[in-house]
Amino acid sequence: MIALTLALAYGIWYSYSVILVALLAEFGWSRSVLAGAFSVFTLVHGGVNPVIGALCARFRPLRVMAAGGAAMGLTLFLDSFIATPLGLYVGFGVATAIAVALAGWVPSLVFVQRNFQERLGLSVGIISSGVGVGMFLVVPLTQLLIDAFGWRAAFRVLGLIAVAWIVPASLWLRREMLRQTQYQGPENRGQTPARQNQEKSGSDPDFLTLREAMRTQPFWLLMAMFFFGNVASQTLHVHQVAYLVDHGLAALAAASVVGVVGLASIVGKTGGGWLSDRVERELVYVAGIAILVSSAFALLAIGGSAGDPPSRWAAYGYAVLLGVGYSVTAAITPVIVSDRFSGPHFGAIVGVGLMGTAAGSALGPWLAGRLYDATGSYTVAFLIAAGCGVIAGAAAWYARILKIRGQGPKPADA
């Protein structure tokens, strides 16, 4: 159920790659302007994550997700009236980003981290695979809606689907979780055992606060993983459709490439999460980054020469590499955070980490758009994306070395 909610929330995120093409055709705005709207979206999404982490502590994550579903319906409907770049930036870039964040990653992570500690890697992998389902189903659906009725109708239909699923599903799951705990004592009713243990340990000195975590080296290595990993992945995610269309692939076929990325990411997230419970998580992360970097070179290689469109099957091969590579890293990074900074402050700490994700997701696509406007090519942008992936892998490797040496995070007064 959480996975399907994430499928809708982040299906809308990744649908922007096809919406960008539709807006480009209708308005003729520059690619840097269009990519800039996505950059604002990711910055706002990341910027509000610490606040959403605090809301989850106060109101419980499933209530926050229900509110996010209602907000997504409203903001997507308003997005259908966009007519200016300012409207795009405010409507999609700000309002829709907040709605997606409310229904998205932080509430889901907090819910799973509180209730499924025993196999946390696999649990996070399963729910995050919903993002791949969204890419596989929502992105091609969005393209079909655009082809049939236009992008404005596509926004309205997506908003209706979000409300119809996320709000009732979140409230129903919350009721079921409460029902499972009805035989506990009155003082613990409505809380899972994991939640009770976490609250009881809130004063344990081994649990770092956000401020204490930010004074440790592992925290900043994790921030580098969040930031540089997402410069690499989001540059490809946002510009892949435009790149393939530029090289002669039909728009619907290019959108189906995004669907294959999503399908591959389901395997990557679930399999990577399962593997990370059995093998050092940092090693799994580095393997995922290596595949992600290879996907950037694969995309450049299938561009083809002028007048020679890329093979659809070659594009699907690239999509498998991107889907597996990015998804393994996306699912494992929050779990690596939990390994080092578990406890009652996990939501706030991972929320700040996701601000690094937002910064990388904003910078990469925007810079790629600027470089394309200046050079008429994505080559430099995709090479930069690959280089950032290498940096993210190096940060993970060094974090592993510190862990082996016993130099992990410790309380400030230790």
N, C-alpha and C positions, 0 to 999 in steps of 0.2 A: 504493500500500500504506500509506504514511504517512497519506494522506488518509482512508482507511477506518478506520484506527486512531483518528484524531481524530474521525471521525463517531461512533464508539461512545462515546468518552470524553466528548465534549461533547454528544452526543445525550442522555446521562444528565443532564448539567448542565441543558439546556433542557427536559428532561422534567419537571423539578420544577414547572413552571407547571401541568401537569395533575395531578401528584401532590398539589400543594397543594390543589387542589379536592377530591380524594378524601379527603385527611386532614381537611379542613374538614367534609366531610359525615359522616365517621365519628366524629370526636372533638369537633367543635365548638370547637376552639381558636381564639383570636383571630387575625386576619390578621397582626397585628404579631408574634405568636409564630411563626407559620408562615413569614412572610417573614424573621424573625430567624434561623431555621435556615439559610436560603439565604445570609444575610449572613455567618454564621459559616463556611459552606462556602467562600464566595469569599475571605474573609480568610485562612483556613487555606491554601487553594489558592495564594493570592498570597504568603503568608508563607514557604512552603517553597520557592518558586521559586528564590531564590538558592542554597539548599542543593542543589536538584536540578541547577542549573547546575554546581556544583562536582562533583557525582556524575558528570555527563556528561563532565567533563574527566578524571576518574579512571577510570571504568569504561566509557566510551563510551555515547552516547545510546541506541543500540538495545538494549543490555543493560538500561538503566534502564527503557525502555518495556516490555520483556518482564516485568520485575518488577512494573511498574505494572498490567499486564493481569492477572497472578495476584492482586494485591492487590485489584483491582476486583471480581473474582469473589467473593472472601471477604467483603469489606465489604458488597457489595450483598445477599448472602445474609443477613448479620447484620441489615441494615436491614429485612428482611422481618419481624422480630420486634419492631419498634418499638411501644411501648405508651404512652410518656410523652413530654412535651416534652424532658426530659433525654436520653432515649434517641435522639430525633430529632436533637438538637444534637450529641451525642457520636458517634452512628453515622453519620448522613449528613453532618452539618456538619463533623466533624473527620476521621474515618477514611476515608470515601469521598472527601473532598476531597483528601487526601494521595494516595490511589490514582489519582485522575484526573490530578493534577498529575504523578505519576511517568510516566504513559502519555501525557501531553498536550503542551502547547504548547512548553515550554522544550526538552525533548529533540528535538522536531521542528524547532524553529528552529535549534538548534545544529547538527543534522545537515545541514540545507539550507544554512545559512550557511557551513559548512565545505566543502561539495561542489558548490555551484551558484552561485558568485559572479557568473558572467557575466551571467545574467538573474535576479538575485535577486528583484526585484519579482514577476515572473511565477511564479517557483518557489514563493515564499511564498504567492502568491495561489492556486496550484493546491493545495498541501497544505491551506491553511486553508479552501478550498472544501469540504473534508471535513466541517467543522463544519456547513455548510449541508446536506450530505447527511444528517447525523445529525438535524438539525431536521426535514428533509423525511420521513425514514423512521422514525427512532427515536421521535420524539414521538407521531405518530399510532399507531405500534405499541404504545407504552406505554398510550395511551388505550384501544385495542382490548383489550389484556390486562386493564386495569382493569375495563372493562365486562363482559368475559367471566368473569374469574377473581378479580378483586380486586387491590388495589395490592400486597398481599404477594407474590402469585404474579408480578406484573409485575417486582418487584425481583429475584426469583430467576431469572426467564428472562433478564433483562438481564445479570445476573452470569454466567450460563452462556455467553451469546453473547460477552461480553467476553473470557473466558478462552479460548474456542474459537478466536477470531480473533487477538487481540493477541499472545498469547505465541508461538504458532508463526510468525506472520507476521513479528514483530520478529526472531526468531532466524534465520529463513530469509533475510531481507534482509541481516542482518549477515554471514551466511556468503557471500552473493552479492557483497557489497562487498569482502570479503576475497579472494574468488576473482578479482575484476577486477584486483587489485593483485599477484597471485602472481608476475608476471614482473618485478617491481621487485627492486632489490637487497635482500639479507637485512635490512639495517639499516632499510629503509623499508617492508618487507612489512606489509600490513595497514593502510596509510595511503593515502589518496587524494592526488593532487598538491596539491589545495587545502589539505589538512591539513598536508602537509609544508611548504608555503610559509608557512603560518600559524605553525607551530612554529619555523621558522627565523627568522621575523621577531619572535619573542617579545621580543627585547631592543631592538627598534626604538623610539627615543624618541617617534615619532609616534603610537604606540599608548598611549592613556591607560589607567591602572588605574581601578578603580571609584572609589577615593578621589579621584583627580585629576578624573575625570569629574564627580563630585558637586560640585566647586568651580567648575563652568562654568554659565553662564546657559542654554545650549541644553539641558543635562540637565534643568533644572527646568521649562523650557517643555515638554519631552517628557513629564515627569511630569504636568504639568497636562493635556496631551492624553490620557494614559492615564486619569487620575482623572476629569476632568469628562466626557470622552466616554463613559465607562462608567457614570457616574451616569445619564446620559441614556438609553443603550441598555438597560441592565439593568433600569431601572425599568419600561420598556415590556415587555421580555421576560418578566419574572416575573409582572406583574400583568395582562397583556393577556387571558389566558384568563378569569380571574375577572371582569374588567371586562365582557367580551363576554357571559359567562354571566349576570352580574347584569342585563344589558340585554336578555336574552331569547333569546340565541343558544344552540342546543343544545350540550352539552359536546363531543360528537364534532366538530361543525362548528367550534367554537372551537379545538379541537386541530388541525383541518386548516388553520386560519389560521397556526398555528405552522409547519406543514409548508410552506406557501406562503412564509413568511418564509425558511425554510431554502433552498427552491428558488431564490428570488430572490438569496439571498446567494451561491449558487454562481456566478451570473453576476457579481455585484458584486465578489467577491473575485478571481476569475480575470481579469475585464475590468479591474478597478481595478489589479491587479498588473501586467498587460500595459501599461496606459496609463502607470503610474508609471515604467516603464523608458524612456518616450519624452517625457513631460511632467514638469515639476517635481512631485515627489511631494507637496509641501505644497499645491499647487494642487488636486491630485486629492483630497487629504484634506479640504480646505475644501469642495469640491463634495459629497463624501460627507456631511459634517456638515450641510450645508444640507438635503440630502434627509432625513437623520435627524430634524432639527428639524421639518421639514414633516410627518413621520409622526406626531409627537405631536399636532399640531393635527388631523390627519386622523382619528386615533383618537377624539379628543374629539368631532369633528363627526359621526361615524357612530354615536355612542351612542344616538341616537334619544330620543324622549320616552317618558314612562311608558306602558307598554302597547303601545309601537310598537317591536318588536325591530329591530335593525339588519339591513340587507341583507347577505346572505352575500357578494355580489359587491363591495359597498362595503368589507366587512372584508378581502376579498382585495386590493383596491386599496391599502388601508393596509398590508397585509402586504408588498406589493411595495416600497413606499417604505421601510419599516423594514428589510427584507432587504437592499436595495441600499445604503441609507445607512449602516447600522451595519457592514456587511461590508467596504465600501471602507475605512473608517477602521481597522477591526480588523486588516486584512491589511497596510496600509501603515505603520502606526505602528512596528512592529518593524524594518521596512526603513529607515525614517528614522533609527532608532537606529543601525543598521548603517552608514548613510552617514556618521555623525558619530563613531561609536565602534567601528569594526571592529577586528579583531585578536584576540589570545588572550583578552582580557578581555570580549569581547562577551557571553558567556553570563551572567557575573555582572552586567554592567550592564543587560542587558535583563531579567534576573531581578528586579532591584530596580525597574525600570520597571513590570514586571507586578505588583509589590506595589501600585503606584498604581492599576492596573487593579482589583486585588482590593478596595482600599479604596473605590473608586467603586462597584464592583459590590455591595459590602456596604451602603454607606450609602444608595444610591438606593432599592432595594427595601424596606429596613427603614423608611426615612422615609415612603415611600408607604403602607406598611401602617399606620404610626402615624397619618398624616394621614387615612387612610380610617376608622380606628377612631374618630377624634375628630370627623370631619365627615360620615361616611357617603358620601363622594364622592372620586373620584380626580382631580377637576379641578385642584386646587392642586398635587398631586403631579406630574401630567403637564406643567403649566406650568413647574414647577421643573426638570423633566427637559429641557424645551426650552431654558430659560435656561442650563443647564449645557452643553448642546451648543454654544450660541453662544460661551461662554467657551473651550471646547476649540478651536473654529475660530479664535478670536482668537489663542490661543497658537501655533497652527500658522502663522498668518499672520506673527506677529512673529518666529518662528524662521526663516521664509523671509527676512524683511528682514535679520536678522543675518547669514544666509548670503550674501546679495547684497552686504552691506557688508564681507564678509570677516571677520566677527567670530564665526566658528565656534569650536568647542572646540580648545584647544591644550594641549600638555603643560605641566605646572605649572612646569617649569624653562625654558620657552621664552622 
